[in-house]
Amino acid sequence: MRPESGIPTTKGSPIFPAVARAIKKLGHDISLARRTRRIPAEEFAAQMGISRATLYRLEIGDPGVSLNTLAMALFALGRLDLLSNLVDQPKDEVGLMLMRQDAPKRISRRRGGLTRQGAPKQISRRGGSQSEIPDDADESEPVSTNEGYVGW
């Protein structure tokens, strides 16, 4: 269906051209994978628990086909991992970048006057400002202070 805006819809939701192309490619790729494995369409549809007509709609890229149908096709092809890892957080570069941007710029020190291992803090002057460096600080490791990290 095409409303007055010219954008096709399915079940009332718009289907943008880039999305339609991606769904069509996905359907074509599923069809190619099935045929490469020499699985007849009737047998493949039976494995998925759908009709041959629904399989045809999936393979031509009909955006109205359910996500469950897609998942069953991937399962029948032995590729369900592709769906479960589609937006996996460790592989989501945009999500990871946004998480890094949202990380606080500074972490306030804890009250109580002790370092992370319980030793009293040592006060030193660097460039006219005050930095707190623990006695047991390893020179190869940066130390968090009120002014940021010291040691790199």
C-alpha positions in Angstrom: 0.0 0.0 0.0 1.1 3.5 -0.7 -0.4 6.4 1.2 -0.4 9.9 -0.2 3.2 10.4 0.9 4.4 7.8 -1.6 6.2 5.7 1.0 5.0 2.1 0.9 3.6 0.7 4.2 2.9 -2.7 5.7 0.4 -3.1 8.5 0.3 0.7 8.8 4.1 1.2 9.3 6.2 3.0 6.7 8.9 1.1 4.8 11.7 3.4 3.8 13.6 2.6 0.6 16.8 1.6 2.4 14.9 -0.7 4.7 13.1 -2.3 1.7 16.3 -2.9 -0.1 17.9 -4.5 2.9 14.9 -6.8 3.5 14.9 -7.7 -0.3 18.6 -8.6 -0.1 18.1 -10.6 3.0 15.3 -12.6 1.3 17.4 -13.2 -1.7 20.3 -14.3 0.5 18.1 -16.8 2.3 16.8 -18.1 -1.0 20.4 -18.5 -2.3 21.5 -20.2 0.9 18.6 -22.7 0.7 19.3 -23.4 -3.0 23.1 -23.8 -2.4 22.3 -26.4 0.3 20.0 -28.1 -2.2 17.0 -27.9 0.1 13.7 -28.0 -1.8 11.3 -25.2 -1.0 8.6 -27.5 0.3 11.0 -29.3 2.6 12.5 -26.0 3.9 9.0 -24.5 4.6 8.1 -27.7 6.5 11.2 -27.5 8.6 10.3 -23.9 9.4 6.7 -24.7 10.2 5.3 -22.3 7.5 3.5 -22.6 4.2 5.3 -22.6 0.9 3.6 -19.3 0.1 5.1 -17.7 3.3 8.5 -18.9 2.3 8.1 -17.4 -1.1 7.1 -14.0 0.6 10.3 -14.3 2.8 12.5 -15.0 -0.2 11.2 -12.2 -2.3 11.7 -9.7 0.6 8.1 -9.0 1.7 8.5 -6.7 4.7 5.3 -8.0 6.2 6.8 -11.4 7.0 7.3 -11.9 10.7 10.6 -11.8 12.6 9.8 -15.3 13.8 9.7 -16.5 10.2 13.1 -15.0 9.6 14.5 -16.5 12.8 13.1 -20.0 11.8 14.7 -19.7 8.3 18.1 -18.8 9.9 17.7 -21.7 12.4 16.9 -24.1 9.5 20.0 -22.9 7.7 22.1 -23.4 10.9 22.8 -19.6 11.1 20.6 -18.5 14.0 23.8 -17.0 15.6 23.6 -14.2 13.0 20.3 -13.0 14.5 21.3 -13.4 18.1 24.6 -11.4 17.5 23.0 -8.8 15.2 23.4 -5.9 17.7 25.7 -7.6 20.2 27.0 -4.9 22.5 30.7 -5.8 22.3 30.5 -5.6 18.5 28.3 -2.4 18.4 30.9 0.2 17.6 28.4 3.1 17.8 27.1 2.0 21.1 30.6 1.6 22.5 31.5 5.1 21.3 28.5 6.6 22.9 29.3 4.8 26.2 32.8 6.2 26.1 31.4 9.7 25.5 29.0 9.3 28.4 31.7 8.2 30.8 32.3 10.9 33.5 35.2 13.2 32.9 36.2 13.2 36.5 35.6 11.0 39.4 35.5 12.7 42.8 37.8 11.1 45.4 36.3 9.3 48.4 36.1 11.0 51.7 38.3 9.8 54.5 41.8 10.7 53.4 43.0 7.2 52.4 44.3 5.8 49.2 43.0 2.8 47.4 45.1 0.5 49.6 44.6 2.3 52.9 47.9 4.4 53.0 47.7 8.1 53.9 47.8 10.5 50.9 51.0 12.3 50.0 50.6 15.9 48.8 53.0 17.3 46.2 53.1 20.5 44.2 53.3 20.3 40.4 53.0 23.4 38.4 51.5 25.4 41.3 48.6 23.0 41.7 48.0 20.3 44.3 48.1 16.6 43.3 47.6 13.7 45.6 49.8 10.7 44.9 49.8 7.6 47.0 53.2 6.4 48.4 52.7 3.0 46.8 51.9 4.4 43.3 53.5 2.4 40.5 55.2 4.8 38.0 54.0 2.8 35.0 50.4 3.2 36.1 48.5 6.5 36.1 47.1 7.8 39.4 43.7 9.5 39.5 43.8 12.9 41.2 41.5 15.9 41.5 43.2 17.3 38.4 42.8 14.1 36.3 45.4 11.4 35.9 49.0 11.9 36.9 51.8 9.5 35.8 51.4 9.3 32.0 
